[in-house]
Amino acid sequence: MTHLAGFGAALPGTVVANAALAEEFQVPEEWILSVTGIRERRRAAGQETPASLAEAAARIALDASGLLPTQLGAIVVGSGSSPRQFPGISAELQRRLAAPGIPAFDVPLASSGSLVALALAADLAPRYGPVLVAGAEVMSRILDRPPRSKETSILFGDGAGAVVVAPGPGPVELTDVRFACDGALGDDLSLEPGAPLVMNGRTVILQASRKLPAAVRDLLGRAGLLPADIDLFVFHQANLVLLRQVAKSLAVDESRLFVNVDRYGNTSAASLLVALSEAAGQGLLRPGKRVVLGAFGAGFSWGAALLTVRG
């Protein structure tokens, strides 16, 4: 058994509103909002990196957990925008936190990386001790690679989220977590070194709208629960259209969806933990509540987790 001991998030200060992108791509602001549900997103400044954002989010999560970096048993980072092939963001984050000698590795999966990292942390924590999980992305520098694409530039933003997964029972218990992968359509969401992002939006939306609800139903079936039994759904914030499709498929009211994609855009592997941190900060993880997390992303990979809030 494991629990989530503390949450954190870090967003760059620079805001990119729809107006700027509408002018760049010569499209109406209303069109961007209608197809994405996004009003603005954040952009990293020149000195900000995935590791620096991850550090900021991690220190907030550690403070909330009452832990020092030296008390960590492992570090796992989900990201699709590491600035170098190897070592990954986790190595730089470990250096920044001054927590040497413990396992530190990356999960290089855009969008779903933090959910997969969470699943790995649930297995690692009972053996190694508290595991810092972070999702960190600076997608803007990838999107700047020519040719800039309207379809991706209007979606993505930068940021980082973090959570500490600790062994044993606690107020927010990680009851179950499952993920799956299928590389058959992996080329439809991919990134080659130095190349622009490839995203077949139609395929991604189609697969996500099918596989994410199926993952949630499978997870809940293992616990003898139905979607109607869940108080809050916190999904990867891909876009508002997809979030609404998933809610409709699960036959749950949109009021039970946590949404911040309108303010931050799609922050890829960071989005799930940024959303979870905000949900916790808003007091939505109240005793007695059941919360489902979910993500779909590169690979293709997807999964879901069940949280039980004890108090």
N, C-alpha and C positions, 0 to 999 in steps of 0.2 A: 504494500500500500504506500502511496505517495500523496503529498498535498502541495498546493501552490502557496508559497510562503510570502511572496511579495511581487509587486508589479511595477513596471516603469516604462516610460515612453519619452522619446526625444524627437522633436520636429524642427527642421531648419526655420529660421525666421523669415526668409524671403517667400512671399506669397505670389503665385502666378494665377491670376484670375482668368476667367474665360475670355474676357475682352482682349487680352494680349494675344491669345491663340487665335481668336476669331479674326483679328487683324492680320496675323501672319499667314493664315491659310485661306483667308478670304471666304469665310463662312459665317453665318449668323451665330451670335452667342446662344440664341434660343435652341439652335440645332445641337450644339455641344451638350447643353443641359438635357435635352430630350433624349439623346441616345446614350448618355452616360450617367445622368443624375449628379454630375460633378459641377460645382460652382468655382472651386479653386483647388489648387494643390501647392505643395511646398517644394522649393528648389534649394539644394545645398549650395552654400557659398564656396568660394575657391579653396578655403582651408579645411572645409568639412569633408569627411570621408565616411564610408560605411563603418569603419572601426571607431572613429571619434563619436559618431552618433550612437553606436552600440555601447560605447563606454558610458556616455551620458545616461542612456536608458538603464544600463546595468547598475550604475551606482545608485539610482533611485530605487531599483528593485532590491538591491542589497540592503539599503537603509531601511526599507519597509520590512524586510525580513529580519532585521536585527543581526545581520551577519557581516563579517569582514571578508574581503576577497580571499584572505589566507585560510578561511574556513570552508572554501568551496572544494568539492570533490572532483568536478569536471566542468568544462565549458563546451557548449555546442551552439554553433551559429548557423542559421539558415539564411541564404542569400543567393541571388542570381546575378549580382553586380560586383563581385569581388574585383578590385582593380588589378590583381595579378593572378596568374595561374596557380602558383603555390609559393610559400605557404599561404593559407587562406586568412580570412578576417579574424578567425579565432586566435591565431598566433599573435596578431597585433593586439587584439583585445586582452589576451593573457598578459602580454608585456605591459600594457597600459595599467592593468589592475595589479600588477606585481604579484601574480599568483602562479609561480613556476612549479613544475614537477607534477602537475595533474594532467589527465587527458584533456586535450583541446582540439577540436576538429570542426570542419564545415560540412554542411549539407547543401550542396550547390543546386538547389531547386528553387527557381523563381516561383513566387506565390504560395506554394505549399511547403516551403522549406522549414518554417517555424513549427508547423504542425507535425512534420516528420521528426524534427529535433525534439519536440515535446514527447513524442512516443519513445524515442531513444532515451531521453532523460528519465522517463518513468522506469525503465529497466536498469539504468545506471545508478540511480540514486540509492537504492537499497544496498548496493555493493560499495559505492565510492563516497557516499554522502551527498550533500546538497549540490545540485547541478544548476548552473546558470545557463538558461536558454535565451538566446537573442535572435531577433530577425532584423537585419539591417540592409538597407538598399539606398544607393544613389543611382537611380535609373536615368536621371536627367542627362548624365554624361554619355550614356549609351544612346539615348534618343537624339543627341546632338550629332551623332555620326551621320555623314551624308549617305543617301538622301534622307532628310527629315520626313517622317511620315505623319500625316494628319491623324490617321487612325490610332497610332500609338501615343503621339505627343499629347493628345487631349485626355488620355487616360491616366498616365503614370505620374507619381510624385515620389519624393524622397522622405526617408524617416527611419526610425528604429524603435523597436519595442523589446521588452525583456521580462522574464519571469524566473523566479527561483523555484525549482522543483526539489522538495525536501522529502526524505524518507519518513514513513510512519503516518499516522492520522493527523489531521489538522482542520482548521476552519473551512478551507476550500479543498476538498479531496478530489483527486484525479481518479475517478471511479473506473474508467476504462478508456482506452484510446486505440484506434485501429487505423492503418493506412494501407494502400495498395498502389501498384504501379502497372502500367502497360505501355511499352515503348513503341507499339505499332504506329501510333500517330505522333511520335515524339518530334518529328520534323516540323509540325505545325505550330510549335512554340519553342523556338530554339535560338541560340546565340553562339556564333563562331567567334574565336579570338579576333578582336579588332573590327569585326563586322557589325552592321546594323542588326537590330532585333528583327527576327522573323516571327510574325504572329498571324495565323489564319484565324481571324476573329470569328468567322462563322463556325468553324470546326470547334474552336475552344468553347464557345458559348453552348453549342449543341452537346458536346461531351460533358461539360460541367453541369448543365441543367439536368442531365440524366444521372451521372455518377454521384454527384454530391447528395441528392436526396436518397439515393439507394444506400450510400454509405451511412447516412443518418439512420435510416430504417434498420439496417443491419446492426448497427451499434446499439440502438434502443431495444431491438428484439432480443439481444443477448442479456439485457437487464430486465426483460419483461415489461418494457415501457412502450408507449406510443408517443408520436409527436405532440399530441394534445396534453401529455403529462409534463412537458417541458415549459419552463417559465421564460427562458431567454435563449435566443439563438445568436451566437456571435460567429459570423462567417468571415472568411477572407473577403475584404472589401474590393471586389473586382470592378463592379459597376452596379448601379441601382437596378438596372433592368434585370440582370442575372439574379440579384438578391430577391427580387419580387417573384421571379419565375420559380426559384427554389421554395419560397414560402408557399406559393400556390400549389406546387407539387406535393408538399407536405401537409397541405390543408391547414395551415396555421395563419393566424392573423398577422398582418405586417407590424402590428404594434409590439409583437414579441421579437422582432428583429432589431438588433443593435445596428445602427447606421451612422458612420462618420465619413463615408466616401465622398459626400458632398463637400466636405471641408479639406480633405487631404488627398483626394484622388486614390488611385490604386497604388499603394506603396509596396506591392509585390509581397515578398516574404515577411516584411515588417508589419503588414496590415493587420493580421490576426492578433498579434500581441499588442499593437497600438490600440486596437479596438477593445481588447480584453482589459488593458490597463485603464482605459477611459471608463469602461463599464464599472470596474471596481471603484474608481474614483468618484463616480456618480452614485455610489451606494446601491447598485443594482444586484450585487452578489450578497443578498441578504440571507440570513439563516432560514433553512427549510426550502430554499430554491434549488431547482435543477437547471443546469446550463449546458447547452450543447455547443461545441466549437466545430468548425468545419472549414476545409480548404480544398481547392483544386488548383493544380498548376503544372509546371514543366515536367516532362517525363513520358507521357502524362502520369501524374501522381495525384492522389486524392485521399481524404480520410476524415475522420471525425473523432471527437473526444467528448466524454460525459463528465461533468463536474457536479459534485454534490456539496452544497454549502451547509455545513453543520452548525456553524455559529462561532 
